[in-house]
């Protein structure tokens, strides 16, 4: 059995009025509706119920993200890559190098398709140089990825 918490200890601190018949808030009670001085209606509910609602909302959000990702994969908007490549991207390795190797391309092949020198591409992959927008767009196009897939944040 839960211990009742006097309403004045919980609600007066934030300037809320409690109706006389709602003088005690029980931790295991149903939500109680209170009215603020500005006439806003508010619900007070047990922490366990609040936590259950938060978890349910997070699960619903996760499911929506999963559905969006699945649709994007099905439509060809996104592609799934093997975990060994995803882990390299997550670890911060050069996205240009990871995508190039995933596509089975040599540095010379990618440089030729993108219209950049092999030396320039190597500098991008090693981090010795940042690519400007134009060459990076051409590299992204040659790799068949979005420019944003090549930008480390």
Buried (B, 14 or more C-beta within 10 A) or exposed (E): EEEEEEBEEBBEEEEBEBEEEBEBBEEEBEEBEBEEEEEEEEEBBBEEBEEEEEEEEEEEEEEEEEEEEEEEEEEEEBEEEEEEBEEBBEEEBBBBBBBBBBEEBEBEBBBBBBEBEBEBBBBBBEEEEEBEEEBBBBBBBBBEBEBEBBEEE
